[in-house]
Amino acid sequence: MTNLDNALQQLREEREQAQSQVEKLDSAISVLQGLVETNSSRVTRNGSQPKRVGLAASRRKMAQAQRARWAKLRQSHPAGGGKTLSIGTAKHTLSEAARRKIAAAQRARWARVKTQQTKNAA
């Protein structure tokens, strides 16, 4: 009987060791699984970082700050008569002589096109 008792005691000890080993493996699996889930949630399907949106309150603050920047910019560079705001570019106007030159060149180009069309039609 002592042999059976010893065998039974040994089997129980091995079972406890196996259970503790399984618990350690389960905890390691859960830690690794948590790491994998957080990494996969940060990366989209094509492998790029997802677009950061932020909280609604933060977006409102950013929008309000941007509106204030635009208002300040409009005050320092007033747009004339409902024209679009073009900041950083100087307005260039052509002289009358330059406009006449361009118009004459364009009339000459159209005259050539019309003469070519009449030659091709004939």
C-alpha positions in Angstrom: 0.0 0.0 0.0 2.8 2.4 0.7 3.9 2.0 -3.0 0.4 3.1 -4.1 0.4 6.0 -1.6 3.8 7.1 -2.8 2.7 6.9 -6.4 -0.5 8.8 -5.7 1.4 11.5 -3.8 3.9 11.8 -6.6 1.1 12.1 -9.2 -0.5 14.9 -7.1 2.7 16.8 -6.9 3.2 16.5 -10.7 -0.3 17.7 -11.2 0.3 20.8 -9.0 3.5 21.5 -10.9 1.7 21.1 -14.2 -1.1 23.4 -13.0 1.4 26.1 -11.9 3.1 25.8 -15.3 -0.2 26.2 -17.1 -1.0 29.3 -15.0 2.4 30.8 -15.9 1.8 30.0 -19.6 -1.7 31.6 -19.4 -0.3 34.8 -17.9 2.4 35.0 -20.5 -0.1 34.4 -23.3 -2.4 37.1 -21.9 0.5 39.6 -21.7 1.6 38.9 -25.3 -2.0 38.9 -26.5 -2.4 42.4 -25.0 0.7 43.6 -26.7 -0.4 42.2 -30.1 -3.9 43.7 -29.7 -2.6 47.2 -28.9 -0.2 47.1 -31.8 -2.7 45.9 -34.2 -5.3 48.5 -33.2 -2.7 51.3 -33.9 -1.9 50.1 -37.4 -4.5 50.0 -40.1 -4.9 47.3 -42.7 -2.5 48.8 -45.2 0.1 49.2 -42.5 -0.1 53.0 -42.0 -0.9 54.9 -38.9 -4.5 55.8 -38.5 -5.7 59.4 -38.7 -5.6 61.1 -35.4 -8.9 62.7 -34.7 -8.8 63.8 -31.0 -11.7 64.9 -28.8 -14.5 67.1 -29.9 -13.5 69.8 -27.5 -9.9 69.8 -28.7 -11.1 70.1 -32.3 -13.4 73.0 -31.4 -10.4 74.8 -29.7 -8.2 74.2 -32.8 -10.9 75.5 -35.1 -11.5 78.5 -32.9 -7.8 79.3 -32.9 -7.6 78.9 -36.7 -10.5 81.2 -37.2 -8.8 83.8 -34.9 -5.6 83.5 -37.0 -7.5 84.1 -40.2 -9.3 87.0 -38.7 -6.1 88.6 -37.6 -4.6 88.0 -41.0 -7.6 89.6 -42.7 -7.4 92.7 -40.5 -3.7 93.2 -41.3 -4.3 92.6 -45.1 -7.8 93.8 -45.9 -9.2 92.4 -49.2 -10.7 95.0 -51.5 -14.3 95.0 -52.6 -15.2 91.3 -51.9 -12.2 90.0 -53.8 -10.6 86.8 -52.6 -7.9 87.1 -50.1 -4.4 86.6 -51.6 -1.8 87.0 -49.1 1.9 86.9 -49.9 1.5 87.7 -53.6 1.7 91.2 -55.0 -0.9 92.3 -57.5 0.7 92.8 -60.9 -1.1 94.9 -63.5 -0.1 95.0 -67.2 0.5 98.3 -68.9 -1.7 99.4 -71.8 1.2 98.9 -74.2 1.8 95.3 -73.0 -2.0 94.5 -73.3 -2.0 95.9 -76.9 1.1 93.8 -77.7 -0.5 90.6 -76.4 -3.8 91.3 -78.1 -2.0 91.9 -81.5 -0.1 88.7 -81.1 -3.3 86.8 -80.3 -5.0 88.3 -83.4 -2.1 87.2 -85.5 -2.2 83.6 -84.2 -6.0 83.4 -84.9 -5.4 84.8 -88.4 -2.9 82.0 -89.1 -5.3 79.4 -87.7 -8.1 80.7 -89.9 -5.9 80.8 -93.0 -4.8 77.2 -92.4 -8.4 76.1 -92.0 -9.4 77.7 -95.3 -6.5 76.0 -97.0 -7.4 72.6 -95.6 -11.1 73.0 -96.5 -10.3 73.9 -100.1 
